[in-house]
Amino acid sequence: MEPLIAKYGWILLGFISALGAAGVAIFGSIGLGKVNSTLATTLRSIIMATMLVVITLLTGQLQTVWRGGSNLDNRAWLYIVLPG
């Protein structure tokens, strides 16, 4: 992941993120025509959480948390949990 950031920069990644957010809004509006909005939001959240876990496993970032090698202290956990 680091070579991608170094080569293309944060601007490209920000653009990709903006496209993804726009896609969520567009496809979410299209899909909610016949589905309960709570169910659609729940399913979308499950899919996003699954993808995040897969990406963190593939990049090796989740293993550092399991082994205690990350710098997540109590304050960091608090600010991670509060928005959730």
Backbone as XML, in Angstrom:
<?xml version="1.0"?>
<chain id="A" units="angstrom">
  <residue number="1" name="MET">
    <atom name="N" x="0.823" y="-1.188" z="0.000"/>
    <atom name="CA" x="0.000" y="0.000" z="0.000"/>
    <atom name="C" x="0.864" y="1.248" z="0.000"/>
  </residue>
  <residue number="2" name="GLU">
    <atom name="N" x="1.986" y="1.228" z="0.679"/>
    <atom name="CA" x="2.849" y="2.397" z="0.763"/>
    <atom name="C" x="3.361" y="2.859" z="-0.600"/>
  </residue>
  <residue number="3" name="PRO">
    <atom name="N" x="3.807" y="1.949" z="-1.501"/>
    <atom name="CA" x="4.264" y="2.431" z="-2.810"/>
    <atom name="C" x="3.161" y="3.146" z="-3.585"/>
  </residue>
  <residue number="4" name="LEU">
    <atom name="N" x="1.914" y="2.716" z="-3.430"/>
    <atom name="CA" x="0.800" y="3.367" z="-4.116"/>
    <atom name="C" x="0.632" y="4.795" z="-3.630"/>
  </residue>
  <residue number="5" name="ILE">
    <atom name="N" x="0.706" y="4.998" z="-2.326"/>
    <atom name="CA" x="0.570" y="6.338" z="-1.760"/>
    <atom name="C" x="1.740" y="7.213" z="-2.180"/>
  </residue>
  <residue number="6" name="ALA">
    <atom name="N" x="2.952" y="6.670" z="-2.132"/>
    <atom name="CA" x="4.128" y="7.448" z="-2.498"/>
    <atom name="C" x="4.124" y="7.797" z="-3.980"/>
  </residue>
  <residue number="7" name="LYS">
    <atom name="N" x="3.634" y="6.886" z="-4.804"/>
    <atom name="CA" x="3.677" y="7.113" z="-6.247"/>
    <atom name="C" x="2.573" y="8.049" z="-6.718"/>
  </residue>
  <residue number="8" name="TYR">
    <atom name="N" x="1.362" y="7.875" z="-6.259"/>
    <atom name="CA" x="0.237" y="8.647" z="-6.776"/>
    <atom name="C" x="-0.228" y="9.767" z="-5.859"/>
  </residue>
  <residue number="9" name="GLY">
    <atom name="N" x="0.124" y="9.713" z="-4.603"/>
    <atom name="CA" x="-0.191" y="10.792" z="-3.691"/>
    <atom name="C" x="-1.590" y="10.705" z="-3.107"/>
  </residue>
  <residue number="10" name="TRP">
    <atom name="N" x="-1.794" y="11.560" z="-2.117"/>
    <atom name="CA" x="-3.059" y="11.585" z="-1.396"/>
    <atom name="C" x="-4.191" y="12.152" z="-2.234"/>
  </residue>
  <residue number="11" name="ILE">
    <atom name="N" x="-3.869" y="12.933" z="-3.236"/>
    <atom name="CA" x="-4.922" y="13.526" z="-4.065"/>
    <atom name="C" x="-5.686" y="12.441" z="-4.815"/>
  </residue>
  <residue number="12" name="LEU">
    <atom name="N" x="-4.973" y="11.507" z="-5.405"/>
    <atom name="CA" x="-5.631" y="10.422" z="-6.133"/>
    <atom name="C" x="-6.472" y="9.566" z="-5.184"/>
  </residue>
  <residue number="13" name="LEU">
    <atom name="N" x="-5.942" y="9.273" z="-4.021"/>
    <atom name="CA" x="-6.696" y="8.464" z="-3.072"/>
    <atom name="C" x="-7.923" y="9.208" z="-2.563"/>
  </residue>
  <residue number="14" name="GLY">
    <atom name="N" x="-7.809" y="10.521" z="-2.390"/>
    <atom name="CA" x="-8.963" y="11.323" z="-2.004"/>
    <atom name="C" x="-10.030" y="11.325" z="-3.083"/>
  </residue>
  <residue number="15" name="PHE">
    <atom name="N" x="-9.598" y="11.389" z="-4.332"/>
    <atom name="CA" x="-10.534" y="11.348" z="-5.457"/>
    <atom name="C" x="-11.256" y="10.007" z="-5.512"/>
  </residue>
  <residue number="16" name="ILE">
    <atom name="N" x="-10.527" y="8.930" z="-5.312"/>
    <atom name="CA" x="-11.139" y="7.600" z="-5.294"/>
    <atom name="C" x="-12.139" y="7.496" z="-4.146"/>
  </residue>
  <residue number="17" name="SER">
    <atom name="N" x="-11.789" y="8.046" z="-3.000"/>
    <atom name="CA" x="-12.699" y="8.035" z="-1.854"/>
    <atom name="C" x="-13.969" y="8.826" z="-2.153"/>
  </residue>
  <residue number="18" name="ALA">
    <atom name="N" x="-13.827" y="9.967" z="-2.803"/>
    <atom name="CA" x="-14.995" y="10.776" z="-3.158"/>
    <atom name="C" x="-15.891" y="10.040" z="-4.145"/>
  </residue>
  <residue number="19" name="LEU">
    <atom name="N" x="-15.295" y="9.350" z="-5.105"/>
    <atom name="CA" x="-16.089" y="8.559" z="-6.054"/>
    <atom name="C" x="-16.832" y="7.441" z="-5.333"/>
  </residue>
  <residue number="20" name="GLY">
    <atom name="N" x="-16.174" y="6.809" z="-4.373"/>
    <atom name="CA" x="-16.827" y="5.754" z="-3.607"/>
    <atom name="C" x="-18.001" y="6.286" z="-2.801"/>
  </residue>
  <residue number="21" name="ALA">
    <atom name="N" x="-17.823" y="7.445" z="-2.183"/>
    <atom name="CA" x="-18.914" y="8.042" z="-1.411"/>
    <atom name="C" x="-20.080" y="8.426" z="-2.317"/>
  </residue>
  <residue number="22" name="ALA">
    <atom name="N" x="-19.771" y="8.948" z="-3.492"/>
    <atom name="CA" x="-20.838" y="9.287" z="-4.441"/>
    <atom name="C" x="-21.561" y="8.030" z="-4.897"/>
  </residue>
  <residue number="23" name="GLY">
    <atom name="N" x="-20.810" y="6.958" z="-5.124"/>
    <atom name="CA" x="-21.427" y="5.696" z="-5.523"/>
    <atom name="C" x="-22.350" y="5.142" z="-4.463"/>
  </residue>
  <residue number="24" name="VAL">
    <atom name="N" x="-21.959" y="5.265" z="-3.200"/>
    <atom name="CA" x="-22.819" y="4.807" z="-2.101"/>
    <atom name="C" x="-24.133" y="5.570" z="-2.120"/>
  </residue>
  <residue number="25" name="ALA">
    <atom name="N" x="-24.055" y="6.880" z="-2.299"/>
    <atom name="CA" x="-25.274" y="7.695" z="-2.306"/>
    <atom name="C" x="-26.166" y="7.359" z="-3.501"/>
  </residue>
  <residue number="26" name="ILE">
    <atom name="N" x="-25.573" y="7.244" z="-4.670"/>
    <atom name="CA" x="-26.351" y="6.976" z="-5.882"/>
    <atom name="C" x="-26.959" y="5.584" z="-5.847"/>
  </residue>
  <residue number="27" name="PHE">
    <atom name="N" x="-26.118" y="4.571" z="-5.601"/>
    <atom name="CA" x="-26.628" y="3.205" z="-5.614"/>
    <atom name="C" x="-27.562" y="2.945" z="-4.429"/>
  </residue>
  <residue number="28" name="GLY">
    <atom name="N" x="-27.317" y="3.625" z="-3.301"/>
    <atom name="CA" x="-28.207" y="3.495" z="-2.169"/>
    <atom name="C" x="-29.591" y="4.035" z="-2.473"/>
  </residue>
  <residue number="29" name="SER">
    <atom name="N" x="-29.652" y="5.166" z="-3.184"/>
    <atom name="CA" x="-30.949" y="5.745" z="-3.557"/>
    <atom name="C" x="-31.690" y="4.857" z="-4.540"/>
  </residue>
  <residue number="30" name="ILE">
    <atom name="N" x="-30.961" y="4.301" z="-5.483"/>
    <atom name="CA" x="-31.587" y="3.416" z="-6.471"/>
    <atom name="C" x="-32.116" y="2.157" z="-5.789"/>
  </residue>
  <residue number="31" name="GLY">
    <atom name="N" x="-31.309" y="1.582" z="-4.908"/>
    <atom name="CA" x="-31.681" y="0.329" z="-4.255"/>
    <atom name="C" x="-32.776" y="0.466" z="-3.218"/>
  </residue>
  <residue number="32" name="LEU">
    <atom name="N" x="-32.969" y="1.659" z="-2.662"/>
    <atom name="CA" x="-33.950" y="1.828" z="-1.606"/>
    <atom name="C" x="-35.372" y="1.976" z="-2.125"/>
  </residue>
  <residue number="33" name="GLY">
    <atom name="N" x="-35.548" y="1.912" z="-3.413"/>
    <atom name="CA" x="-36.889" y="2.065" z="-3.957"/>
    <atom name="C" x="-37.846" y="0.985" z="-3.502"/>
  </residue>
  <residue number="34" name="LYS">
    <atom name="N" x="-37.382" y="-0.250" z="-3.357"/>
    <atom name="CA" x="-38.266" y="-1.367" z="-3.017"/>
    <atom name="C" x="-37.889" y="-2.057" z="-1.710"/>
  </residue>
  <residue number="35" name="VAL">
    <atom name="N" x="-36.874" y="-1.527" z="-1.014"/>
    <atom name="CA" x="-36.375" y="-2.182" z="0.191"/>
    <atom name="C" x="-36.515" y="-1.229" z="1.374"/>
  </residue>
  <residue number="36" name="ASN">
    <atom name="N" x="-36.813" y="-1.792" z="2.529"/>
    <atom name="CA" x="-36.870" y="-1.008" z="3.750"/>
    <atom name="C" x="-35.523" y="-0.338" z="3.973"/>
  </residue>
  <residue number="37" name="SER">
    <atom name="N" x="-35.515" y="0.949" z="4.287"/>
    <atom name="CA" x="-34.259" y="1.690" z="4.417"/>
    <atom name="C" x="-33.396" y="1.179" z="5.569"/>
  </residue>
  <residue number="38" name="THR">
    <atom name="N" x="-34.016" y="0.720" z="6.645"/>
    <atom name="CA" x="-33.248" y="0.181" z="7.763"/>
    <atom name="C" x="-32.548" y="-1.106" z="7.365"/>
  </residue>
  <residue number="39" name="LEU">
    <atom name="N" x="-33.239" y="-1.970" z="6.650"/>
    <atom name="CA" x="-32.632" y="-3.209" z="6.179"/>
    <atom name="C" x="-31.487" y="-2.921" z="5.213"/>
  </residue>
  <residue number="40" name="ALA">
    <atom name="N" x="-31.689" y="-1.994" z="4.294"/>
    <atom name="CA" x="-30.646" y="-1.654" z="3.328"/>
    <atom name="C" x="-29.416" y="-1.086" z="4.026"/>
  </residue>
  <residue number="41" name="THR">
    <atom name="N" x="-29.625" y="-0.226" z="5.009"/>
    <atom name="CA" x="-28.499" y="0.349" z="5.744"/>
    <atom name="C" x="-27.764" y="-0.722" z="6.534"/>
  </residue>
  <residue number="42" name="THR">
    <atom name="N" x="-28.489" y="-1.656" z="7.130"/>
    <atom name="CA" x="-27.880" y="-2.751" z="7.875"/>
    <atom name="C" x="-27.023" y="-3.617" z="6.965"/>
  </residue>
  <residue number="43" name="LEU">
    <atom name="N" x="-27.575" y="-3.996" z="5.823"/>
    <atom name="CA" x="-26.824" y="-4.832" z="4.883"/>
    <atom name="C" x="-25.588" y="-4.114" z="4.352"/>
  </residue>
  <residue number="44" name="ARG">
    <atom name="N" x="-25.725" y="-2.833" z="4.046"/>
    <atom name="CA" x="-24.585" y="-2.054" z="3.549"/>
    <atom name="C" x="-23.507" y="-1.969" z="4.625"/>
  </residue>
  <residue number="45" name="SER">
    <atom name="N" x="-23.894" y="-1.807" z="5.876"/>
    <atom name="CA" x="-22.925" y="-1.733" z="6.978"/>
    <atom name="C" x="-22.189" y="-3.053" z="7.159"/>
  </residue>
  <residue number="46" name="ILE">
    <atom name="N" x="-22.905" y="-4.161" z="7.035"/>
    <atom name="CA" x="-22.269" y="-5.479" z="7.151"/>
    <atom name="C" x="-21.259" y="-5.687" z="6.035"/>
  </residue>
  <residue number="47" name="ILE">
    <atom name="N" x="-21.621" y="-5.309" z="4.820"/>
    <atom name="CA" x="-20.706" y="-5.457" z="3.685"/>
    <atom name="C" x="-19.474" y="-4.586" z="3.869"/>
  </residue>
  <residue number="48" name="MET">
    <atom name="N" x="-19.668" y="-3.341" z="4.300"/>
    <atom name="CA" x="-18.521" y="-2.446" z="4.503"/>
    <atom name="C" x="-17.616" y="-2.953" z="5.614"/>
  </residue>
  <residue number="49" name="ALA">
    <atom name="N" x="-18.191" y="-3.440" z="6.707"/>
    <atom name="CA" x="-17.387" y="-3.957" z="7.812"/>
    <atom name="C" x="-16.589" y="-5.182" z="7.370"/>
  </residue>
  <residue number="50" name="THR">
    <atom name="N" x="-17.219" y="-6.050" z="6.590"/>
    <atom name="CA" x="-16.523" y="-7.235" z="6.084"/>
    <atom name="C" x="-15.347" y="-6.840" z="5.202"/>
  </residue>
  <residue number="51" name="MET">
    <atom name="N" x="-15.568" y="-5.888" z="4.308"/>
    <atom name="CA" x="-14.490" y="-5.444" z="3.424"/>
    <atom name="C" x="-13.346" y="-4.806" z="4.215"/>
  </residue>
  <residue number="52" name="LEU">
    <atom name="N" x="-13.680" y="-4.032" z="5.238"/>
    <atom name="CA" x="-12.636" y="-3.416" z="6.055"/>
    <atom name="C" x="-11.799" y="-4.463" z="6.781"/>
  </residue>
  <residue number="53" name="VAL">
    <atom name="N" x="-12.443" y="-5.491" z="7.308"/>
    <atom name="CA" x="-11.702" y="-6.549" z="7.995"/>
    <atom name="C" x="-10.800" y="-7.287" z="7.003"/>
  </residue>
  <residue number="54" name="VAL">
    <atom name="N" x="-11.306" y="-7.575" z="5.812"/>
    <atom name="CA" x="-10.501" y="-8.261" z="4.798"/>
    <atom name="C" x="-9.286" y="-7.416" z="4.414"/>
  </residue>
  <residue number="55" name="ILE">
    <atom name="N" x="-9.492" y="-6.129" z="4.202"/>
    <atom name="CA" x="-8.382" y="-5.252" z="3.807"/>
    <atom name="C" x="-7.347" y="-5.157" z="4.924"/>
  </residue>
  <residue number="56" name="THR">
    <atom name="N" x="-7.792" y="-5.009" z="6.161"/>
    <atom name="CA" x="-6.821" y="-4.915" z="7.251"/>
    <atom name="C" x="-6.088" y="-6.239" z="7.470"/>
  </residue>
  <residue number="57" name="LEU">
    <atom name="N" x="-6.752" y="-7.358" z="7.208"/>
    <atom name="CA" x="-6.052" y="-8.641" z="7.289"/>
    <atom name="C" x="-5.021" y="-8.778" z="6.176"/>
  </residue>
  <residue number="58" name="LEU">
    <atom name="N" x="-5.386" y="-8.384" z="4.961"/>
    <atom name="CA" x="-4.462" y="-8.504" z="3.836"/>
    <atom name="C" x="-3.254" y="-7.588" z="3.970"/>
  </residue>
  <residue number="59" name="THR">
    <atom name="N" x="-3.431" y="-6.430" z="4.580"/>
    <atom name="CA" x="-2.307" y="-5.507" z="4.752"/>
    <atom name="C" x="-1.513" y="-5.776" z="6.021"/>
  </residue>
  <residue number="60" name="GLY">
    <atom name="N" x="-1.969" y="-6.694" z="6.861"/>
    <atom name="CA" x="-1.244" y="-7.050" z="8.063"/>
    <atom name="C" x="-1.434" y="-6.089" z="9.225"/>
  </residue>
  <residue number="61" name="GLN">
    <atom name="N" x="-2.340" y="-5.145" z="9.104"/>
    <atom name="CA" x="-2.528" y="-4.155" z="10.158"/>
    <atom name="C" x="-3.290" y="-4.720" z="11.347"/>
  </residue>
  <residue number="62" name="LEU">
    <atom name="N" x="-4.181" y="-5.652" z="11.109"/>
    <atom name="CA" x="-4.979" y="-6.201" z="12.199"/>
    <atom name="C" x="-4.142" y="-7.104" z="13.104"/>
  </residue>
  <residue number="63" name="GLN">
    <atom name="N" x="-3.129" y="-7.769" z="12.542"/>
    <atom name="CA" x="-2.281" y="-8.640" z="13.346"/>
    <atom name="C" x="-1.512" y="-7.848" z="14.397"/>
  </residue>
  <residue number="64" name="THR">
    <atom name="N" x="-1.127" y="-6.599" z="14.080"/>
    <atom name="CA" x="-0.399" y="-5.807" z="15.067"/>
    <atom name="C" x="-1.282" y="-5.464" z="16.262"/>
  </residue>
  <residue number="65" name="VAL">
    <atom name="N" x="-2.575" y="-5.291" z="16.032"/>
    <atom name="CA" x="-3.490" y="-5.020" z="17.144"/>
    <atom name="C" x="-3.636" y="-6.268" z="18.003"/>
  </residue>
  <residue number="66" name="TRP">
    <atom name="N" x="-3.773" y="-7.436" z="17.362"/>
    <atom name="CA" x="-3.921" y="-8.688" z="18.110"/>
    <atom name="C" x="-2.684" y="-8.992" z="18.940"/>
  </residue>
  <residue number="67" name="ARG">
    <atom name="N" x="-1.504" y="-8.704" z="18.399"/>
    <atom name="CA" x="-0.252" y="-9.021" z="19.095"/>
    <atom name="C" x="0.151" y="-7.931" z="20.082"/>
  </residue>
  <residue number="68" name="GLY">
    <atom name="N" x="-0.577" y="-6.844" z="20.133"/>
    <atom name="CA" x="-0.256" y="-5.766" z="21.055"/>
    <atom name="C" x="0.826" y="-4.837" z="20.552"/>
  </residue>
  <residue number="69" name="GLY">
    <atom name="N" x="1.160" y="-4.897" z="19.276"/>
    <atom name="CA" x="2.231" y="-4.064" z="18.722"/>
    <atom name="C" x="1.777" y="-2.705" z="18.240"/>
  </residue>
  <residue number="70" name="SER">
    <atom name="N" x="0.495" y="-2.422" z="18.299"/>
    <atom name="CA" x="0.018" y="-1.124" z="17.831"/>
    <atom name="C" x="0.120" y="-0.095" z="18.951"/>
  </residue>
  <residue number="71" name="ASN">
    <atom name="N" x="-0.032" y="1.161" z="18.588"/>
    <atom name="CA" x="0.048" y="2.219" z="19.589"/>
    <atom name="C" x="-1.344" y="2.707" z="19.982"/>
  </residue>
  <residue number="72" name="LEU">
    <atom name="N" x="-2.290" y="1.773" z="20.083"/>
    <atom name="CA" x="-3.643" y="2.113" z="20.510"/>
    <atom name="C" x="-3.706" y="2.127" z="22.030"/>
  </residue>
  <residue number="73" name="ASP">
    <atom name="N" x="-3.740" y="3.309" z="22.597"/>
    <atom name="CA" x="-3.887" y="3.419" z="24.040"/>
    <atom name="C" x="-5.361" y="3.647" z="24.378"/>
  </residue>
  <residue number="74" name="ASN">
    <atom name="N" x="-5.652" y="3.841" z="25.650"/>
    <atom name="CA" x="-7.050" y="4.012" z="26.078"/>
    <atom name="C" x="-7.702" y="5.233" z="25.440"/>
  </residue>
  <residue number="75" name="ARG">
    <atom name="N" x="-6.944" y="6.321" z="25.302"/>
    <atom name="CA" x="-7.496" y="7.530" z="24.689"/>
    <atom name="C" x="-7.839" y="7.285" z="23.222"/>
  </residue>
  <residue number="76" name="ALA">
    <atom name="N" x="-6.975" y="6.589" z="22.500"/>
    <atom name="CA" x="-7.241" y="6.277" z="21.089"/>
    <atom name="C" x="-8.494" y="5.420" z="20.965"/>
  </residue>
  <residue number="77" name="TRP">
    <atom name="N" x="-8.617" y="4.410" z="21.835"/>
    <atom name="CA" x="-9.809" y="3.564" z="21.806"/>
    <atom name="C" x="-11.071" y="4.373" z="22.088"/>
  </residue>
  <residue number="78" name="LEU">
    <atom name="N" x="-10.979" y="5.314" z="23.019"/>
    <atom name="CA" x="-12.127" y="6.154" z="23.341"/>
    <atom name="C" x="-12.591" y="6.931" z="22.116"/>
  </residue>
  <residue number="79" name="TYR">
    <atom name="N" x="-11.654" y="7.537" z="21.391"/>
    <atom name="CA" x="-12.021" y="8.331" z="20.216"/>
    <atom name="C" x="-12.401" y="7.458" z="19.022"/>
  </residue>
  <residue number="80" name="ILE">
    <atom name="N" x="-12.060" y="6.204" z="19.046"/>
    <atom name="CA" x="-12.525" y="5.277" z="18.010"/>
    <atom name="C" x="-13.943" y="4.829" z="18.312"/>
  </residue>
  <residue number="81" name="VAL">
    <atom name="N" x="-14.227" y="4.554" z="19.583"/>
    <atom name="CA" x="-15.525" y="4.019" z="19.991"/>
    <atom name="C" x="-16.619" y="5.092" z="20.007"/>
  </residue>
  <residue number="82" name="LEU">
    <atom name="N" x="-16.291" y="6.299" z="20.429"/>
    <atom name="CA" x="-17.307" y="7.353" z="20.552"/>
    <atom name="C" x="-18.076" y="7.638" z="19.259"/>
  </residue>
  <residue number="83" name="PRO">
    <atom name="N" x="-17.447" y="7.780" z="18.124"/>
    <atom name="CA" x="-18.244" y="8.014" z="16.909"/>
    <atom name="C" x="-19.133" y="6.836" z="16.521"/>
  </residue>
  <residue number="84" name="GLY">
    <atom name="N" x="-18.705" y="5.616" z="16.902"/>
    <atom name="CA" x="-19.484" y="4.432" z="16.578"/>
    <atom name="C" x="-20.740" y="4.368" z="17.399"/>
  </residue>
</chain>
